[in-house]
Structures are given as structure tokens and as C-alpha cells.
Amino acid sequence: MANNNPENQSARLPKNNNNDNSYITKSGSIHGDAPTRGPLTPLSGEDRRKAASLDLKINQQSTTGLPHGGKKFHEVFQWKQGRYADLPSTKISEMMKSNGLDNAPTQSLLSVVNGILDESFQRKNGEIPLRVACLLRKVVQEIERRISTQADHLRTQNNLFKIREEKYQSRIRVLEALAAADNGEETKPVANHTQQTQTENFKVEEKRKVENSKVEEKRKVENCKVEGKRKVEKPKVEEKRNVENPKVEEKMNVEKPKVEEKLNVENPKVEEKRNVEEVREDKSELEKETDKNIKEIASLKQELEMAKMMHEERCLEMEKENEGVKAALQARLKELESLLADSNNRVKELEITTESKCQKWNMKVNIYQSYMDSQFSTMRELRLTSDAIKQELVKTQKSYFEEFNQLQKKIKALADAAGNYREVLAENRKLFNELQDLKGNIRVFCRIRPFIPGQSGNKTIVDSIGDNGQLVISNPSKPGKEGNKTFKFNKVFGPTANQADVFSDIQPFIQSVVDGFNVCIFAYGQTGSGKTYTMTGPNNATEEEWGVNYRALNNLFKISQNRRTTIVYEVGVQMIEIYNDQVRDLLAAKAVPDASMHPVLSTSDVIDLIDVGFKNRTVSATAMNERSSRSHSIVTVHVRGKDLKSGNCLYGNLHLVDLAGSERVDRSEVTGDRLKEAQHINKSLSALGDVIFSLAQKGAHVPYRNSKLTQVLQSSLGGQAKTLMFVQLNPDAVSYTESLSTLKFAERVSGVELGAARSNKEGKDVRELMEQMASLKDTIAKKDEEIERLQVLKDLKNGYPGMDGEHHRTGSLSDRHSEAESQQSTDDEKSEISEAGLSVGAETEGSAEYTHSPGKSKIASKIRLLQKPPSPRSESPKGPPGIKKSLSSNSIKPPLTRTTSKTLK
Ligand SMILES: Nc1ncnc2c1ncn2[C@@H]1O[C@H](COP(=O)(O)OP(=O)(O)OP(=O)(O)O)[C@@H](O)[C@H]1O
């Protein structure tokens, strides 16, 4: 059937229903290459309108399209059947544009629809590419168009048939009426025939209706089957329809002229009968044909209905899918919108940041630019300066060479001067020690300790302390100036003086040790007066509280360090105690003179050693001082210095002596072992006094051997040594008697002049000489003793009976005790006599008792007569006369002794 019928062209307009799933680009063209995976943009109303107009254009084109479109369609779709998704969009759009669908057989179109749907089902995901969907819609529209065209055509045919039928009926009625009018009998059979025909017609009509309803039912029942068989049957039906439709039409077209011809040929009047029969036959035939056509139309309608239903179902499915896709796309769109918003924000932030960076950068650029400018200008200046400097340098070089030459000359002169430096140093040392000598080789410092917590009373005996070493003490039992006594020492340290103050005055002695002199520093005083505090410091002393021991060694190391370029020093330490006249090495279990020597390199070494020594020291409690030391402790430091240039050696030693308490035995309330300890202490202190006063008398014999203490200190007590005594005072009024006794002894010592000290510079030779001297001294001492004995015997013969030689051995310390005891008397004479008597008592091993006899007094008087004039330093007008007398007791020197003494000097 021709499709270029203008009537049918209007039917070609696309039905733009709402389920249209077409997708279109903004440019308006159908997007054949729409992505198959990604989401598609649903068409808006505007887009749909554009698509419709496009379809219209396509359809319009198709009406004037290519005559070979059918062939082309067949080529494309038959060949690609089953792979619609893979069809290139160009081909599809070409097909649609080129009017290919118009000429394609309906069966092919249906198979394309089925193929696309099958492929969609097979792919499971249900997605149909846009271009294929467009094609599908196009094909379906084509099918719809054809069906509707056919339906219209059939309706037209039917109407034509009905019109003809009515026409024939009216003719039949006319013929029947004519026949009835002419021959009543003849018309009867015609009328009967007509009635019969009408009855039959009615029956046929009813039968048709029944059959129609049956067919309808059957259709409903078989709908499901049809659905399954659709794929197979539909093409057949379509084919059949396509085959039959032309036949029917052909038949109708063929028969129509025949009928018309028959009708035209028959003569209404002559051939009416014949015509009636023919008409009857034609009518029945036509009726049959009509029934048949109606049936066909019905079946076609059914098929159309089915196809519509399927199409609608498919449209619904696609609509659902579309909604799903739409929802997903909307979600995606929202997501993308939020991403876009984020991106926009970020872009804004970045823009802001970039802008601020740009500004900063510009600022930096400006700064750098200005900096560069300034640098360039500075560089220019520098260049100018550099040139100036170069010129200056040349000038300076010249002057430098001149100065250098002069300097060389000066250096030469300095080198010559440096050669004399050592000599100058030696001279300095010599001058220093000469100064010390001028100050006196035995010096006495008095230190008054403060009241300590827990001490009862707090009534002090100290009246005043003068700057010049003057100390005034007051007698608590004699208030007022009458009871005051004045003493003069090299220095008096009051209770507020600290350890550093005290050491500052000792330091020169330490320097003497390093210069090769022997030095002895000892602390003397009653128990608890602060001897250990001064020599060592309190328990667990801090550096500030360090006593003389630590400070002396610390200073010694400092001096040796300062001199390391010229003299190398070695330092060794010994530590002993003398307890009950027994010597004990506190650092090792060996006896003197082989007390262990411990080399030390630093103050910390010394601290460690002294700590060990103190742990070993014998300490026992007494009523006077709970921490009373009942032994003498002696730290001896040996220093050997080697002059790096001359190779000569210097030897010096330092004795640091913390003497045991000097309290009176009767006051310390001790008995038994403690009494024995006290007696030993008193004896050794007496021996020390004897040695000092013997030295003061410059006697040939110095009784070093009378105690272990003096033996040990021998090298540091004598003409070659420097001696410093700390007189420690307890300011408590309770200890007045002890303090007075101590002060008197100290003042006497202070008055002793030992003569110039001598350095041990000569090394080994000096030691040997010293040893020789010691033996000579011993020999002289023995001779002295003999002379004394002879003298005494001579005196006895001259009228002083009752005195034996033993009693002539006097001890200064005994004097001290006698002095202390004589405080009860104000009579100086009496005191002197008693002192002389006590010295005898002192010899009787600790007995404090003595018998006053006129014989002893006479001896004392004789001794006084023999006393040599006191040295200026010992002349203390305010000092007690007992001191002078005591000294006089040791001043009896035979001419040999004096000579020897001078010789030794
Ligand atoms: N200058 C001082 N400043 C403060 N406290 C002191 C001073 N001198 C001594 N002391 C204190 O007085 C007490 C007695 O001192 P220390 O033990 O030194 O006396 P000592 O004469 O050595 O006694 P002993 O003969 O029994 O050994 C100690 O507690 C000591 O710390």
C-alpha cells in the first residue's frame, strides 16, 4: 500500500506522549552517541518539543525520502540483528533521516522492536542506549502509524461496503416492489428469498457476534500464551497480515469493478429477476467477505491491542527505570552541586589566599628590591672603602714592617729580661720570706669562739678586742677594771670571725711551704674551745666552713698550679694521732717514722684522706666536751718542688696539729683511764712548751725527745721552721681560769723569737746537714745536762742543800699550769716560786701537787739572776711577770750552747 497518501501524512506526526525517553543535546540534535554507562539527562518539555519538531522534519524528509530506504533498513537491521546496542549512531540517525522506516516492512519493524526489547532483557540492566531508544520509539511510532492507517482504511472500506449494501438493499426493495406489482406470484419467491436472506443475514450477524465474543474470550485466555509466543507468532501474524491485507484489498479492488459492472450491465426492468438472484448471490458473498473482513479486522485489532498493551507495559517499565535513573541522576546532581559548591568555596579561598600571598610577595619583592638597592649602594660604598683600605693597607704594611723591626728588637730585649725573670721570682720569694721572718717565725693568733647553742650562762669574759692584736678579758669574780687583764697577740679573731677571715692571715705560711720552708700550725686550748673547728671545721663542713686543713691544701694546690711552668710540685699527706704518748697512723696501720705517705693531686683527694683519718681518730666523751678529742691529731703535708730550669729541688712540710684539750685534770673530773689520758696530754703539752721555750732561749739542746709530740714536730719546730699557734678561747665565764692560763701560755709563746727560718733549698745536702745537726744537738744537749748538773752540784756545795739535779728540768707547760693555779694569789712573787715548784711537779708524771720550799724559791731567784735580757718582742709590760720568769728558767745557756746556736744559724 502506498504511504505517500496525503491523508496518511498527518498520521505520521509523532505522538509526543509523556513517556518519551528521548534524550537530546542542547543543540537540538538527537544524541545518538549518548553514553551507555553514565547517567543521561532527561529531556525537558522544551527539549521534547524540539525532538518532536525534529521527528516531524525527519518524517517529512522520509515522505520524500530515498526509494531504496527499505533495502537500506533491511541491510542494516537484518544484518545487525541482535546487536542493536552496538549499532553506530551515525547509521541509526542516517536510517531515521533517510526515510528508511517508511519503506521497511512492518514485520521487520516489529522484529526490530522485539530484538531491542530482547536485548534489553538479556542485558539485565535494562539500559537501552539513547540512540537505540530513539530508534525504538521511531519504529513503534511507525508501527502505530501503520496500524492506525490500516484501521482507518478498513473502517473506510467497511463504510463503503455498508453503503453499497444499503444501495443494493434499496435496489432489491425496488425490484421486489416492481415484481410484486407485475406478478404477484412471481414476486413471492423473491420476497421470500429476500426475507430468507435477511434472516440469514441476522443469523450470520448473531453468529459473528458470538464468534467475536468467543474470540475475545479466547484472546484473553491466550493473552499469556501469546505473550510467550509473541516473538514467534507476531512476525507470522504480521507477515500473514501483510500478505493477506494486500490480497483482501486486491480482491476488493478486483471485485468492486465486477459488482459495479454487474450493476451497470443489468437492466433494471428486464433482467430484474436475474439481477435479484445475482444480487442475492453477491450479497451473500459480500456478506461472507464482510464477515471475513470483520474477523480479520477484529483479529488485527486484537493484535493491535496486544501490541499497544505490550508497548504500554514496556513504556511503564521504561518509565520506572527512567524514574530510577532520574532519582539517581538527581542524587548525583545534588552531589555534584555540593561538590561544585565546595569547589567554588575552595576556589574562593584559594583566590583569597593567592591574593594575600601575592600581596605579601609583592611586599617582599619591594622589600628585596629596596634591600638590593641599599646593598648595591652599600657595595659601591664598600668598594670605595675597600680601595681606601687597600691604600691604607699598603701604608700600614710599610709602617707595620717598620714596627715589626722595632718589635723584634724589643722582643729581644724582653727575652733578655725573661732570662732574669726566674732570678726575680727567686728574689721575690726570698723577700717574701724575709718579710715573714721580720714578722717573727712564731706567731700566735687568738680565736674566741662564739657561744654555742645549749651552752649555759652566756656570760663572757671577753671585755674588748683591739685591732692591733690586743685582748682584754675580765675576771668574773672581780667586776670592774681591776679584774681586767690585757694580752697582746699577733692577731685576735673575735666570735664573729669566719673561717675565711682566719685563713686569710694564714695564707702567707702556705706560700712559705711551697717555697721550701717547714711550717707548723697548731691549735691550742681547752676542750671545747674550737680547736677542731679552726683546724678542720664542723662535722660535714661545707666549703665555706672548711677549716685550715682543707683551705691550706687547697691554697697549696693553687700556688703549685700557678707555678707549673717553672716548678713542678709533688704533694704527699700523712695523718697520725698521738694518744697516751703512742703514735698511730690514721691512714694505715704503721708506726712513725714510717707513717704512710699518700700522694695527693687535688683538694678532694685531701678531703677523702682526712675523712678516713678522722674516722680512725680516737674520740671519747668527757664531762667538759661530749665530743672531746683525747688525742693530738697531726696532718703532715710534704711538698717537693723541682725547678724545671735549674733542676734544683725544694722540700717543704706543713704540720697541721689539732692538739688535745689542755684543761686541768681536777676540773675535768676524770679518773682511771681518762685521768691517765689527761696526764699524757698534759705531759706532751708541757714538752711542747719546753721545746718552744728552749728554742726561744736558742739553747743548744732542745728537748724534742721528751714526748712523741715534739719528736714528730721536730722538723717544723726550730730555727728552720715557721710556727703558728692558734690559741682557742671559750668565752664562757665558767672557763675563766682555764682561759686565763691558756692566754698566759700563749702570750709567752708569742714573745719567743725563733730567729730567721731557713729554706730547704739545698736539697739532699741540707737534709744530711740537718741530721748531723740533730745529732750534734743531742751531743750538746747531753753536755749541757752534764754542765747543768755540775753547776747544780757546785751550787749545792756553795750552800743550797735539798735540791737534786732532776728538779732543774723545767717545763714551760708546767709553768703554765703553775700559773693557772697561782691565779688564786695576787702576789707575783709567790706565783713565780710556785711556778718553779710546779715545774718539778710536772716532771713527776702528772701530779698536780707540789711542796713549796724556800730552797726552790732560792733556785728560782738564782735562775732569774742568770736570765738573759728579754727580747723586745717578749717584753710585754702588761703581760704577767710569770712569763718572763718562766722564760728565764730556760735561759740558762752555757757558752757552748750559745756558740753552737749561732753556728747553726
Ligand atoms: N668559731 C666557731 N664558730 C662556731 N662554732 C664553733 C666555733 N668554734 C667552735 N665551735 C663549736 O664549738 C664546739 C666545740 O668545738 P671543737 O670541737 O672544735 O672544740 P675542741 O677544742 O676541738 O674540743 P676538743 O679539745 O675536745 O677536741 C663545736 O660544736 C664547734 O662546732
The ligand as a Gaussian input file, in Angstrom:
#p B3LYP/6-31G(d) Opt

LIG

0 1
 N       84.289000      29.742000     115.633000
 C       83.287000      28.908000     115.902000
 N       82.079000      29.177000     115.403000
 C       81.037000      28.352000     115.637000
 N       81.099000      27.235000     116.390000
 C       82.280000      26.920000     116.932000
 C       83.420000      27.723000     116.703000
 N       84.448000      27.176000     117.351000
 C       83.966000      26.070000     117.932000
 N       82.669000      25.918000     117.684000
 C       81.817000      24.862000     118.163000
 O       82.143000      24.578000     119.487000
 C       82.130000      23.205000     119.763000
 C       83.481000      22.749000     120.260000
 O       84.408000      22.963000     119.252000
 P       85.592000      21.952000     118.978000
 O       85.135000      20.548000     119.000000
 O       86.275000      22.419000     117.780000
 O       86.493000      22.160000     120.232000
 P       87.912000      21.464000     120.582000
 O       88.686000      22.481000     121.181000
 O       88.425000      20.857000     119.343000
 O       87.483000      20.323000     121.583000
 P       88.389000      19.037000     121.981000
 O       89.645000      19.502000     122.539000
 O       87.556000      18.311000     122.920000
 O       88.579000      18.340000     120.690000
 C       81.761000      22.526000     118.466000
 O       80.412000      22.253000     118.492000
 C       82.106000      23.545000     117.446000
 O       81.289000      23.403000     116.341000

